[in-house]
Amino acid sequence: MNNQSLFAAPEARIAALREQLHHHNYRYYVLNNPEVSDAEYDRLMRELAELEAEYPHLVTPDSPTQRVGAPPAEAFEAYRHRVPMLSLANSFSIEELRAFDARVKRTLGRPPEDAIEYVAELKIDGLGVSLTYEEGALVAGATRGDGTEGELVTQNLRTIRSLPLRLRGARVPHVVEVRGEVFISHEEFRRINAEREAAGEPAFANPRNAAAGSLRQLDSAVTAGRRLQLIAYALGYLEGVRFATHQELLRALGEWGFPTSADSRLCPDLEAVVAYCREWETRRSEVPFDIDGVVVKVNSLALQEELGQVSRSPRWAIAFKFQPTRATTVIRDIRVQVGRTGALTPVAVLEPVEVWGVTVSRATLHNEDEIRRKDVRIGDTVVIQRAGDVIPEVVSVITAKRTGAEVPFVFPEACPVCGGPVERPEGEAVARCGNIACPAQLKRRIGHFVGRGAMDIEGIGPAQIEQLVDTGLVRGPADLYRLTPEQLLPLERMGRVLAEKIVRNIAASRERPLARLVFALGIRHVGEHVADLLAEHFGSLEALERATAEELARVPGVGPEIAASVAAFFSQEATHALLRDLRAAGVCPRAVETPGSPVESPFAGKTVVFTGTLSRMTRPEAEALVKRLGGRASGSVSARTDYVVAGESAGSKLSRAQQLGVAVLTEEEFLGKCGVSRDE
């Protein structure tokens, strides 16, 4: 029996599973009309993952299993677009739209009374990308960059569930470069910022910044956790298929598996375009993501080609920009909120005003420097906006409306909650309460500690935390583990069954994985991902406590700023007291197993890249072996790479390694260095 017949059955089953999963992804993420339950989808995905682990040579880049993220990259490669990604000219009024229509007709030699057919689409405020497919398979994805050259972020783009890894349908082109917009919904934006705030990290200013920051993560696993979305809207380069109109092109994009705007409209003339723009300027709050205008395009592709471009913008398209989401109101007071890390944030209490369908009564003033820069005073008439249509903020002061009764705001020298000292480290914009026992900080720290990504203690929400802290039952996280049902019963809306359940939930959290506890401690700049990195690298809480800033900075994915923050946290006496208290309360996180002796291994501190197909183990198994031996597995080759392990059919990574003079190992040489014999 030959090898081909041996693998025919698994190869056919893997191909069938991939086709099924691509179909279900399309039904769920593009059509919003799933055909199977989540449990059935998960079952199919597990079966595919198990088969690919057993037959790693059958894994392909377009497999649905490849969306979860790859090892962190060291840098993004430059990518030159086949066809430049042009920018659009803007119009800010209906008159300017009419002037655009007149220019189109003049250029085409048409009389003013002729009607030009247009397509109008909502303009998403996101990040432009190009996606290159060859014979239907995604081979490259890049950011717009300067329009001529962007950054290659293919692995990050693969994590977007709605993006097809392989094109569907009958008319699939030989080569096509699809243009699209990557963005984040308002709901996801709020979730990401809540997570960043919980980790002591600065919040993103708006969804566009969040999308851009997520797409440019060197660690694609972080991108995978951000729930990016994509809408395709145009083509750059095309081989093998022709279209007559832009609307026909949009239909083809949908047939190929791309999500496209459900709100685009074919307009027979400019008056229909004007009606569309006016309609959506009033309806923009209905859209669950940021839009900042309408894109208007000549529908005929032949006319587009005839019109051409000027400078870096096409003559056949224009963006109509909406008026910003702003309103005018009066500041009644300025109050300071205290966050979990002690950060003091000034908040303007406003005369309630409606901004695009939402009543706004508070707006952030960010920090003391912003108040001074804008010269914001209590009693001022101000312009506010919903930043990214989500977070209200004070934009500017209308000084012409001052009466002299306005009161300058003096930033407090003592914490408004506990009276503790306020400190502002040199070079930072944020002032902080230095009292670790501050009730405001404590309530937020407890909320973070019990949260889903941390110790995951169900049943303890903001209302319970408020009462537990105010009654003195909880003065720190360890006190949670000493609570009894009898102590909980006096709390509002608390019965015996619920009290006993909460106590059981608390007890069950004593042995959560180490990464959960590291995140729960609320170390500044340490989110869930960094907590995972630290737990995996050090293996135990005791080893992490002893680590110096220099040792921490050597952990892949942990930079100097995070390292300094972690080292400072574990050097404080208050931290030592907290950890002693937690241990006394029985909190014993599960340590990460680190078999072997990394210090003595030939891969300790080394960066290893795998390319080609391995015969003795799967690539994930090989990468895990490198990690156990104290090394780091990377997905890209650079001058900092120590070894490239080349299996069968090694590709461009091998060529890159040879160009840079990086040591290349065969699979057998790699296993020999690891101490794995041929018989194992």
C-alpha positions as CSV (number, residue, x, y, z in Angstrom):
1,M,0.0,0.0,0.0
2,N,1.5,3.3,-1.0
3,N,1.6,6.5,1.2
4,Q,-1.0,8.2,-0.9
5,S,-3.6,5.5,-0.2
6,L,-2.7,5.6,3.5
7,F,-3.6,9.2,3.7
8,A,-6.4,9.4,1.3
9,A,-9.1,9.0,4.0
10,P,-7.8,11.6,6.4
11,E,-7.0,14.0,3.6
12,A,-10.5,13.7,2.3
13,R,-12.0,14.1,5.8
14,I,-9.9,17.2,6.5
15,A,-10.8,18.8,3.2
16,A,-14.5,18.1,4.0
17,L,-14.3,19.5,7.5
18,R,-12.5,22.7,6.2
19,E,-15.2,23.2,3.6
20,Q,-18.0,22.7,6.2
21,L,-16.3,25.2,8.6
22,H,-15.7,27.8,5.9
23,H,-19.4,27.5,5.0
24,H,-20.6,27.8,8.6
25,N,-18.3,30.8,9.2
26,Y,-19.8,32.5,6.2
27,R,-23.3,31.7,7.4
28,Y,-22.6,33.0,10.9
29,Y,-20.3,36.0,10.4
30,V,-21.3,37.3,6.9
31,L,-25.0,36.3,6.5
32,N,-25.8,36.3,10.3
33,N,-27.9,33.2,9.6
34,P,-26.2,30.1,11.2
35,E,-27.3,26.6,10.2
36,V,-25.7,24.7,13.2
37,S,-25.5,25.2,16.9
38,D,-22.3,26.5,18.6
39,A,-21.8,23.0,20.1
40,E,-21.9,21.4,16.7
41,Y,-19.5,24.0,15.2
42,D,-17.1,23.4,18.1
43,R,-17.3,19.6,17.6
44,L,-16.3,20.0,13.9
45,M,-13.5,22.4,14.8
46,R,-12.2,19.9,17.4
47,E,-12.3,17.1,14.9
48,L,-10.3,19.1,12.4
49,A,-7.7,20.2,14.9
50,E,-7.2,16.6,16.1
51,L,-6.8,15.4,12.5
52,E,-4.4,18.2,11.6
53,A,-2.3,17.4,14.8
54,E,-2.1,13.8,13.7
55,Y,-1.3,14.7,10.1
56,P,0.6,18.0,10.3
57,H,1.8,17.8,6.7
58,L,-1.9,18.3,5.7
59,V,-2.2,21.7,7.5
60,T,-2.7,24.6,5.1
61,P,-2.7,28.3,5.7
62,D,-6.4,28.6,4.8
63,S,-7.5,26.1,7.4
64,P,-10.0,27.5,10.0
65,T,-7.7,26.3,12.7
66,Q,-5.1,28.9,11.7
67,R,-7.2,31.8,12.9
68,V,-6.1,31.5,16.6
69,G,-2.8,33.5,16.2
70,A,0.8,32.6,15.7
71,P,4.0,33.1,17.8
72,P,4.8,36.8,18.3
73,A,6.6,38.4,15.4
74,E,9.7,40.6,16.0
75,A,8.7,43.2,13.4
76,F,6.4,43.7,10.4
77,E,7.7,43.3,6.9
78,A,7.1,46.1,4.4
79,Y,4.6,45.2,1.7
80,R,4.3,47.0,-1.6
81,H,0.7,47.1,-3.0
82,R,0.3,45.9,-6.5
83,V,-1.9,48.9,-7.2
84,P,-1.6,52.0,-4.9
85,M,-4.4,52.5,-2.3
86,L,-5.6,56.0,-3.1
87,S,-7.1,58.4,-0.6
88,L,-10.4,60.1,-1.2
89,A,-11.1,63.8,-1.6
90,N,-13.5,65.1,1.0
91,S,-16.7,67.2,0.8
92,F,-18.3,68.8,3.8
93,S,-21.5,70.1,2.3
94,I,-24.2,69.3,-0.2
95,E,-22.9,72.2,-2.4
96,E,-19.5,70.5,-2.6
97,L,-21.2,67.2,-3.6
98,R,-22.9,69.0,-6.4
99,A,-19.6,70.5,-7.5
100,F,-18.1,67.0,-7.6
101,D,-21.0,65.8,-9.8
102,A,-20.4,68.8,-12.1
103,R,-16.7,68.0,-12.4
104,V,-17.4,64.4,-13.3
105,K,-19.7,65.5,-16.1
106,R,-17.2,68.1,-17.4
107,T,-14.4,65.6,-17.5
108,L,-16.6,63.1,-19.4
109,G,-17.9,65.7,-21.7
110,R,-21.4,65.2,-20.6
111,P,-24.0,68.1,-20.5
112,P,-25.1,69.3,-17.0
113,E,-28.6,67.8,-17.4
114,D,-27.3,64.3,-17.9
115,A,-27.6,61.9,-14.9
116,I,-24.6,59.9,-13.7
117,E,-25.3,56.7,-11.8
118,Y,-23.5,56.4,-8.5
119,V,-23.2,53.9,-5.6
120,A,-23.4,55.4,-2.1
121,E,-21.8,53.5,0.9
122,L,-21.4,54.3,4.5
123,K,-17.9,55.4,5.3
124,I,-16.6,53.3,8.2
125,D,-14.1,55.0,10.5
126,G,-11.5,52.2,10.6
127,L,-8.3,51.0,9.1
128,G,-7.8,50.4,5.4
129,V,-6.3,47.0,4.4
130,S,-5.5,45.1,1.2
131,L,-6.0,41.3,1.0
132,T,-4.3,39.3,-1.8
133,Y,-5.6,36.0,-2.9
134,E,-4.0,33.6,-5.4
135,E,-6.1,30.8,-6.9
136,G,-8.7,31.6,-4.2
137,A,-6.3,31.3,-1.2
138,L,-5.3,34.3,1.1
139,V,-1.5,34.8,0.6
140,A,-1.0,38.3,2.0
141,G,-2.7,41.0,4.0
142,A,-1.3,44.5,4.6
143,T,-2.2,47.8,6.0
144,R,-2.6,50.8,3.8
145,G,0.5,52.6,5.0
146,D,1.4,55.5,2.7
147,G,-0.8,54.1,0.0
148,T,2.1,52.6,-1.9
149,E,3.7,50.5,0.8
150,G,2.2,49.2,4.0
151,E,3.0,46.6,6.6
152,L,2.5,42.8,6.2
153,V,0.0,41.8,8.9
154,T,-1.3,38.6,7.3
155,Q,-1.4,36.5,10.5
156,N,-3.3,39.2,12.4
157,L,-5.8,39.5,9.6
158,R,-6.4,35.7,9.6
159,T,-7.8,36.1,13.1
160,I,-10.8,38.0,11.8
161,R,-13.6,35.5,11.7
162,S,-15.5,37.2,8.9
163,L,-12.5,37.3,6.6
164,P,-12.5,34.3,4.1
165,L,-9.3,32.4,4.1
166,R,-10.4,30.8,0.8
167,L,-12.8,32.4,-1.7
168,R,-16.1,30.8,-2.4
169,G,-18.2,30.6,-5.6
170,A,-17.7,29.8,-9.3
171,R,-16.1,33.0,-10.6
172,V,-13.0,33.0,-8.4
173,P,-10.2,35.1,-10.0
174,H,-6.6,33.8,-10.5
175,V,-5.2,36.8,-8.5
176,V,-7.2,39.5,-6.8
177,E,-6.3,42.2,-4.3
178,V,-9.4,43.1,-2.2
179,R,-9.6,46.4,-0.4
180,G,-11.5,46.6,2.9
181,E,-11.9,48.4,6.2
182,V,-11.0,46.8,9.6
183,F,-13.0,48.2,12.5
184,I,-14.3,47.5,16.0
185,S,-17.9,47.7,17.2
186,H,-18.9,50.1,20.0
187,E,-19.6,47.1,22.3
188,E,-16.2,45.5,21.7
189,F,-14.5,48.9,22.2
190,R,-16.1,49.2,25.6
191,R,-15.1,45.7,26.5
192,I,-11.4,46.2,25.5
193,N,-11.2,49.5,27.4
194,A,-12.7,47.9,30.5
195,E,-10.1,45.2,30.3
196,R,-7.3,47.7,29.8
197,E,-8.5,49.8,32.7
198,A,-8.6,46.7,34.9
199,A,-5.0,46.1,34.0
200,G,-4.0,49.7,34.8
201,E,-3.4,50.4,31.1
202,P,-4.5,53.6,29.3
203,A,-7.8,53.3,27.5
204,F,-8.0,53.7,23.7
205,A,-9.3,57.1,22.7
206,N,-11.7,55.8,20.1
207,P,-12.6,52.6,18.2
208,R,-10.4,53.5,15.3
209,N,-7.3,53.7,17.5
210,A,-8.4,50.4,19.1
211,A,-8.7,48.7,15.8
212,A,-5.3,50.1,14.6
213,G,-3.6,49.1,17.8
214,S,-5.1,45.6,17.6
215,L,-4.2,45.0,14.0
216,R,-0.6,46.1,14.6
217,Q,0.1,43.7,17.5
218,L,3.3,41.7,17.1
219,D,1.5,38.9,19.0
220,S,-1.4,37.8,16.8
221,A,-2.9,36.0,19.8
222,V,-3.7,39.4,21.2
223,T,-5.3,40.4,17.9
224,A,-7.4,37.2,18.0
225,G,-8.9,38.3,21.3
226,R,-10.0,41.7,20.1
227,R,-12.9,40.6,17.8
228,L,-12.0,42.8,14.8
229,Q,-14.5,43.0,12.0
230,L,-14.0,43.6,8.2
231,I,-16.1,45.0,5.4
232,A,-14.8,44.7,1.8
233,Y,-15.6,47.6,-0.5
234,A,-13.3,47.6,-3.6
235,L,-10.7,45.8,-5.7
236,G,-7.1,46.9,-6.3
237,Y,-5.6,44.3,-8.7
238,L,-7.6,41.7,-10.6
239,E,-6.8,38.8,-13.0
240,G,-9.1,36.3,-14.6
241,V,-12.5,38.0,-14.0
242,R,-14.0,41.3,-15.4
243,F,-16.9,43.4,-14.0
244,A,-18.9,46.2,-15.7
245,T,-20.1,48.1,-12.6
246,H,-19.1,48.8,-9.0
247,Q,-22.4,47.3,-7.8
248,E,-21.7,44.1,-9.8
249,L,-18.2,44.0,-8.1
250,L,-19.9,44.3,-4.6
251,R,-22.1,41.4,-5.4
252,A,-19.1,39.3,-6.4
253,L,-17.3,40.2,-3.1
254,G,-20.3,38.8,-1.3
255,E,-20.4,35.7,-3.4
256,W,-16.7,35.2,-2.7
257,G,-17.4,35.2,1.1
258,F,-16.7,38.8,2.1
259,P,-19.0,40.8,4.3
260,T,-20.0,43.9,2.4
261,S,-22.1,46.9,3.5
262,A,-25.8,46.0,3.7
263,D,-26.6,49.7,3.5
264,S,-25.0,50.6,0.2
265,R,-27.4,52.0,-2.4
266,L,-27.5,52.3,-6.2
267,C,-28.4,56.0,-6.9
268,P,-29.6,56.9,-10.4
269,D,-28.5,60.5,-10.0
270,L,-26.9,63.0,-7.6
271,E,-30.2,63.9,-6.0
272,A,-30.6,60.3,-4.8
273,V,-27.1,60.5,-3.4
274,V,-28.0,63.7,-1.5
275,A,-31.1,62.0,-0.1
276,Y,-28.9,59.1,1.1
277,C,-26.4,61.4,2.7
278,R,-29.1,63.4,4.6
279,E,-30.8,60.2,5.7
280,W,-27.7,58.6,7.2
281,E,-26.5,61.8,8.9
282,T,-29.6,61.5,11.0
283,R,-29.4,57.7,11.4
284,R,-25.8,57.3,12.2
285,S,-26.4,56.5,15.8
286,E,-28.3,53.3,14.6
287,V,-25.1,51.8,13.4
288,P,-23.2,49.7,16.0
289,F,-19.8,51.0,14.8
290,D,-18.3,54.3,13.9
291,I,-19.2,55.9,10.6
292,D,-18.0,59.4,9.7
293,G,-19.6,60.0,6.3
294,V,-20.7,58.5,3.0
295,V,-18.5,57.4,0.1
296,V,-19.9,58.2,-3.3
297,K,-18.5,56.3,-6.4
298,V,-19.4,56.4,-10.1
299,N,-21.0,53.0,-10.7
300,S,-19.6,52.3,-14.2
301,L,-16.1,50.9,-14.1
302,A,-15.5,52.0,-17.7
303,L,-16.3,55.6,-16.7
304,Q,-14.1,55.2,-13.6
305,E,-11.2,54.3,-15.9
306,E,-12.0,57.2,-18.2
307,L,-12.1,59.7,-15.3
308,G,-8.8,58.4,-13.9
309,Q,-7.1,60.1,-10.9
310,V,-5.5,63.4,-9.9
311,S,-2.5,63.3,-7.6
312,R,-3.3,60.5,-5.0
313,S,-7.1,60.7,-5.3
314,P,-9.5,59.2,-7.9
315,R,-11.7,61.6,-9.9
316,W,-14.6,59.1,-9.8
317,A,-15.2,59.0,-6.0
318,I,-15.5,61.4,-3.1
319,A,-16.2,61.2,0.6
320,F,-19.1,63.3,2.1
321,K,-18.1,63.9,5.7
322,F,-20.8,64.1,8.5
323,Q,-20.8,67.0,10.9
324,P,-19.0,65.9,14.1
325,T,-21.1,64.6,17.0
326,R,-20.9,67.7,19.2
327,A,-23.1,69.7,21.4
328,T,-22.9,72.8,23.6
329,T,-23.7,72.7,27.4
330,V,-22.6,74.1,30.7
331,I,-20.3,72.6,33.3
332,R,-22.1,72.6,36.7
333,D,-19.3,71.0,38.7
334,I,-16.0,69.1,38.3
335,R,-15.5,66.0,40.4
336,V,-12.5,63.6,40.7
337,Q,-13.0,59.9,40.5
338,V,-10.5,57.4,42.0
339,G,-9.7,54.3,40.0
340,R,-8.4,50.8,41.0
341,T,-4.7,51.9,40.6
342,G,-5.3,55.1,42.5
343,A,-5.5,57.2,39.3
344,L,-7.4,60.5,39.8
345,T,-9.6,61.4,36.8
346,P,-11.5,64.7,36.7
347,V,-15.0,64.4,35.4
348,A,-17.2,67.4,34.3
349,V,-20.8,67.3,35.7
350,L,-22.9,68.8,32.8
351,E,-26.2,70.3,32.2
352,P,-27.8,67.3,30.5
353,V,-27.7,67.6,26.7
354,E,-28.6,65.2,23.9
355,V,-25.8,64.2,21.5
356,W,-27.0,62.0,18.6
357,G,-29.8,60.4,20.6
358,V,-27.9,59.9,23.8
359,T,-28.4,62.1,26.9
360,V,-25.0,63.2,28.2
361,S,-24.6,64.5,31.8
362,R,-20.9,63.7,32.4
363,A,-17.8,64.1,30.3
364,T,-14.1,63.2,31.0
365,L,-11.5,66.0,31.4
366,H,-8.7,63.3,31.2
367,N,-6.2,64.9,33.6
368,E,-4.9,68.0,35.3
369,D,-2.8,69.1,32.3
370,E,-5.8,68.9,30.0
371,I,-7.9,71.1,32.3
372,R,-5.1,73.7,32.3
373,R,-4.5,73.5,28.6
374,K,-8.1,74.1,27.8
375,D,-8.6,76.4,30.7
376,V,-11.8,74.7,31.8
377,R,-13.7,76.3,34.7
378,I,-16.8,75.4,36.6
379,G,-19.7,77.4,35.1
380,D,-18.1,77.5,31.6
381,T,-20.1,76.9,28.4
382,V,-18.3,74.1,26.6
383,V,-18.4,72.1,23.4
384,I,-18.6,68.3,24.1
385,Q,-18.4,65.4,21.8
386,R,-18.8,61.7,22.0
387,A,-15.3,60.6,21.1
388,G,-15.7,57.9,18.6
389,D,-19.4,58.3,19.1
390,V,-18.9,56.6,22.5
391,I,-17.0,58.4,25.2
392,P,-18.2,61.9,26.0
393,E,-15.3,64.4,26.4
394,V,-15.0,68.2,26.7
395,V,-13.5,69.6,23.5
396,S,-13.2,73.3,24.1
397,V,-14.5,76.3,26.1
398,I,-16.6,79.0,24.6
399,T,-14.8,81.9,26.3
400,A,-17.1,84.5,24.7
401,K,-19.9,83.3,26.9
402,R,-18.0,83.8,30.2
403,T,-19.7,86.1,32.7
404,G,-16.9,86.4,35.3
405,A,-18.7,84.0,37.7
406,E,-16.8,81.0,36.5
407,V,-14.6,79.3,39.0
408,P,-11.2,77.9,38.2
409,F,-10.8,74.2,39.2
410,V,-8.0,73.4,41.7
411,F,-6.8,69.8,41.4
412,P,-6.8,68.2,44.9
413,E,-3.6,67.6,46.9
414,A,-5.4,65.0,48.9
415,C,-7.5,62.1,47.7
416,P,-11.2,63.1,47.7
417,V,-12.2,59.7,49.0
418,C,-9.7,58.9,51.8
419,G,-7.7,62.1,52.3
420,G,-4.5,60.3,51.4
421,P,-1.6,62.0,49.7
422,V,-1.8,62.6,45.9
423,E,1.3,61.7,44.0
424,R,2.2,62.5,40.4
425,P,5.3,60.7,39.1
426,E,7.7,62.8,37.0
427,G,6.9,62.5,33.3
428,E,3.4,61.2,33.8
429,A,0.1,63.0,33.2
430,V,-1.9,61.1,35.8
431,A,-2.0,61.9,39.5
432,R,-2.6,59.0,41.9
433,C,-3.8,58.4,45.5
434,G,-0.8,56.9,47.3
435,N,-3.0,55.2,50.0
436,I,-3.3,51.5,49.1
437,A,-6.1,51.2,51.7
438,C,-8.2,53.9,50.0
439,P,-11.8,52.6,49.9
440,A,-12.4,53.7,46.3
441,Q,-9.3,51.8,45.2
442,L,-10.2,48.9,47.4
443,K,-13.7,48.5,45.9
444,R,-12.3,48.6,42.3
445,R,-9.5,46.2,43.3
446,I,-11.9,43.7,44.7
447,G,-14.1,44.0,41.6
448,H,-11.0,43.3,39.5
449,F,-9.9,40.4,41.7
450,V,-13.2,38.6,41.4
451,G,-13.7,39.3,37.7
452,R,-14.1,36.7,35.0
453,G,-10.5,37.0,33.6
454,A,-9.1,36.9,37.2
455,M,-10.2,34.7,40.0
456,D,-13.7,34.3,38.4
457,I,-15.8,34.3,41.6
458,E,-19.4,34.2,40.5
459,G,-22.1,36.0,42.6
460,I,-20.0,38.9,43.8
461,G,-20.9,42.0,41.8
462,P,-20.6,45.8,42.4
463,A,-23.5,45.9,44.8
464,Q,-22.1,43.2,47.0
465,I,-18.6,44.7,46.9
466,E,-20.0,48.1,48.0
467,Q,-21.6,46.5,51.0
468,L,-18.8,44.2,52.0
469,V,-16.3,47.1,52.0
470,D,-18.6,49.6,53.6
471,T,-19.4,47.2,56.5
472,G,-15.8,46.4,57.0
473,L,-16.2,42.7,56.2
474,V,-13.6,43.0,53.4
475,R,-10.5,45.1,53.8
476,G,-8.5,43.2,51.2
477,P,-8.8,40.3,48.7
478,A,-7.8,37.7,51.3
479,D,-10.8,38.6,53.5
480,L,-13.1,37.2,50.8
481,Y,-11.8,33.7,51.7
482,R,-12.8,34.1,55.3
483,L,-16.4,35.0,54.7
484,T,-19.2,32.8,56.0
485,P,-22.8,32.5,54.9
486,E,-23.9,34.0,58.2
487,Q,-21.8,37.2,57.5
488,L,-23.3,37.5,54.0
489,L,-27.0,37.0,55.1
490,P,-27.5,40.6,56.3
491,L,-26.6,42.0,52.9
492,E,-29.4,43.3,50.7
493,R,-31.2,40.7,48.6
494,M,-29.2,37.9,50.1
495,G,-30.7,34.6,51.1
496,R,-29.3,31.4,52.6
497,V,-29.0,29.5,49.3
498,L,-27.2,32.4,47.5
499,A,-24.9,33.1,50.5
500,E,-23.8,29.4,50.6
501,K,-23.3,29.4,46.9
502,I,-21.1,32.5,47.0
503,V,-18.9,31.0,49.7
504,R,-18.6,27.8,47.7
505,N,-17.6,29.8,44.6
506,I,-15.0,31.7,46.7
507,A,-13.5,28.5,48.0
508,A,-13.3,27.0,44.5
509,S,-11.2,29.9,43.3
510,R,-8.3,29.1,45.8
511,E,-6.5,26.9,43.2
512,R,-7.0,28.9,40.0
513,P,-4.1,28.8,37.5
514,L,-1.2,31.0,38.4
515,A,-1.8,33.4,35.4
516,R,-5.3,34.1,36.8
517,L,-3.9,35.2,40.2
518,V,-1.1,37.3,38.6
519,F,-3.8,39.1,36.6
520,A,-6.1,39.4,39.7
521,L,-3.4,41.2,41.7
522,G,-4.0,44.2,39.5
523,I,-0.4,45.0,38.7
524,R,-0.2,48.1,36.5
525,H,0.3,47.4,32.8
526,V,-0.3,43.6,33.3
527,G,-3.3,42.4,31.4
528,E,-4.4,38.8,30.8
529,H,-1.9,38.2,28.0
530,V,1.1,39.5,30.0
531,A,0.0,37.5,33.1
532,D,0.1,34.4,30.9
533,L,3.6,35.2,29.7
534,L,4.8,35.8,33.2
535,A,3.2,32.6,34.6
536,E,4.6,30.5,31.8
537,H,8.1,31.9,32.1
538,F,8.5,31.8,35.9
539,G,6.3,28.8,36.7
540,S,5.5,29.9,40.3
541,L,4.5,32.9,42.2
542,E,7.6,32.7,44.4
543,A,9.9,32.8,41.3
544,L,8.0,35.8,39.9
545,E,8.3,37.6,43.3
546,R,12.1,37.2,43.3
547,A,12.6,38.3,39.6
548,T,14.5,41.5,39.0
549,A,13.4,44.1,36.5
550,E,16.3,42.9,34.2
551,E,15.0,39.3,34.4
552,L,11.5,40.4,33.7
553,A,12.5,42.4,30.7
554,R,14.0,39.4,29.1
555,V,10.7,37.6,29.0
556,P,9.5,37.7,25.3
557,G,6.6,40.1,25.1
558,V,7.5,42.0,28.3
559,G,9.2,45.3,27.7
560,P,11.1,47.5,30.1
561,E,8.1,49.6,31.2
562,I,6.1,46.5,32.1
563,A,9.1,44.9,33.8
564,A,9.7,48.0,35.9
565,S,6.1,48.0,36.9
566,V,6.0,44.4,37.9
567,A,9.3,44.6,39.8
568,A,8.1,47.7,41.7
569,F,4.9,46.0,42.6
570,F,6.6,43.0,44.1
571,S,9.2,45.2,46.0
572,Q,6.5,46.9,48.1
573,E,5.8,45.8,51.7
574,A,2.1,46.2,51.0
575,T,2.4,43.5,48.3
576,H,4.3,41.2,50.6
577,A,1.6,41.6,53.2
578,L,-1.1,40.9,50.6
579,L,0.5,37.7,49.4
580,R,1.1,36.5,53.0
581,D,-2.5,37.2,53.7
582,L,-3.7,35.3,50.6
583,R,-1.5,32.3,51.4
584,A,-2.8,32.2,55.0
585,A,-6.3,32.2,53.6
586,G,-5.4,29.1,51.6
587,V,-5.0,30.7,48.1
588,C,-2.6,28.3,46.3
589,P,-2.5,28.9,42.5
590,R,-1.6,26.0,40.3
591,A,2.0,26.3,39.3
592,V,3.0,25.9,35.6
593,E,4.9,22.7,34.9
594,T,8.4,23.4,33.5
595,P,10.0,20.0,33.0
596,G,13.7,19.7,32.2
597,S,16.6,22.0,33.0
598,P,16.3,25.0,30.7
599,V,19.5,26.6,32.1
600,E,21.6,23.7,30.9
601,S,19.8,23.2,27.5
602,P,21.3,24.4,24.2
603,F,18.2,26.4,23.6
604,A,18.1,28.3,26.9
605,G,17.6,32.0,26.0
606,K,17.6,31.2,22.2
607,T,15.1,32.0,19.5
608,V,14.1,29.2,17.2
609,V,12.0,29.3,14.0
610,F,10.5,26.2,12.4
611,T,9.9,26.0,8.6
612,G,8.6,23.1,6.4
613,T,7.0,19.9,7.6
614,L,8.3,18.0,10.6
615,S,8.0,14.2,10.5
616,R,8.5,13.2,14.2
617,M,6.2,15.7,15.8
618,T,3.8,18.5,15.0
619,R,5.1,22.1,14.9
620,P,3.1,23.1,18.1
621,E,4.8,20.1,19.9
622,A,8.2,21.2,18.7
623,E,7.6,24.8,19.8
624,A,6.4,23.6,23.2
625,L,9.6,21.5,23.5
626,V,11.7,24.7,22.8
627,K,9.8,26.6,25.5
628,R,10.3,23.8,28.0
629,L,14.0,23.9,27.4
630,G,14.1,27.7,28.1
631,G,14.0,28.9,24.5
632,R,11.5,30.9,22.5
633,A,9.7,29.8,19.3
634,S,9.2,32.6,16.8
635,G,7.2,32.8,13.6
636,S,9.6,34.9,11.6
637,V,13.3,35.0,10.8
638,S,15.5,38.0,11.7
639,A,19.0,38.8,12.6
640,R,18.1,38.0,16.2
641,T,17.1,34.4,15.3
642,D,19.5,31.8,16.7
643,Y,18.3,28.7,14.9
644,V,16.1,27.8,12.0
645,V,14.8,24.2,12.0
646,A,14.1,23.1,8.4
647,G,11.7,20.2,7.8
648,E,10.6,18.9,4.4
649,S,9.5,21.5,1.8
650,A,11.1,24.4,3.7
651,G,10.2,27.7,2.2
652,S,11.2,31.4,2.3
653,K,12.2,31.3,6.0
654,L,15.1,28.9,5.1
655,S,16.2,31.2,2.3
656,R,16.0,34.2,4.7
657,A,18.1,32.3,7.3
658,Q,20.8,31.5,4.8
659,Q,20.9,35.2,3.7
660,L,21.3,36.3,7.3
661,G,23.8,33.6,8.2
662,V,21.5,32.1,10.8
663,A,22.3,28.5,11.9
664,V,20.1,25.9,10.2
665,L,19.3,22.6,11.8
666,T,17.6,19.5,10.3
667,E,14.8,17.9,12.3
668,E,17.1,15.2,13.5
669,E,19.8,17.7,14.5
670,F,17.2,19.6,16.5
671,L,15.9,16.5,18.2
672,G,19.5,15.5,19.0
673,K,20.2,18.8,20.7
674,C,17.0,18.3,22.7
675,G,18.2,14.9,23.8
676,V,15.4,13.0,22.0
677,S,16.6,9.7,20.5
678,R,15.4,8.3,17.1
679,D,13.4,5.6,19.0
680,E,11.3,8.1,21.1
